Amino acid sequence: MPGRGAWLTPTVEAYELAVKRRAFRRALRLERDPDTSAVIEYLRGQTSPTGPTGQGHEHQDMTEQAERLMDN
């Protein structure tokens, strides 16, 4: 449906938490969980220990902020 989307911090940990909380389904207002296998494949392909942007600590702060927002 037009205008629907979901934001995800690009880490495997954030992905796993989103799947656990069914955040994709809720954010996209779907009746069942979507196939997110391409997302996890992409995230696992990012091999840098600080993430794809090279911002380790800042990246962790973004993950924590995203988790707090998902709780609301």
N, C-alpha and C positions, 0 to 999 in steps of 0.2 A: 504494500500500500504506500502511496506517495507520502513523503514527509516523516516517515518513521525511521528511526535509527537508534543505534546503541553505541556508546563510547566505552572503550576498554583501555586501561593502562597496558602497554605492550609487554607484559611479563607472563610467564607460565603460571605463576602464583595467582595473579589477578584473574587469569582465565579460569583456573580451577575453582576459585572462589565464586566467580560468576556462574559457572555451571552448577556448583553445589547449591547456590541460592536461586537457581533458575532465573537469573537476571536477564538473560537474552530473551527468554519467553515473555517475561513481564515487560521489559522495555519495548519490545516489538509488538506487544499485545497479540500474541499468538495463542492458539488453543493447545499446541504441543511444543516441545523443545525443538528448535531448529537444528539442522546439521551444521555443526561448527568445526568439523574436522579440518577444513582448510585453515581455519584460524590457528588451531593448535600446531599444525604442521609448520605454518609460517613462524610462529613464536619459537618453536623448538629449533628452527633453522637459524635463529639469531644467536650466535655463539659468543658474543662479547660478554664478559662477566659484568660489565656495567650497563649492558643493554645497547640497543642499536644507536642511541644518540650519544653514548659515551658519558652520560651524566648519572653516575652511580647514586650518590646521596640524594640529589634532587629528584631522581627517578623514584627512589623509595618513598620520598615525601608525597609524590603524586599518587603513588599506589595507596598510601594510607588515607589520603584525602578522598580518593575514589571509593574506598571501602566505606568511609563514613557517609558519603552521599548515597551509596546503595542501601544503607540502613534506613534512610528516610523515605 
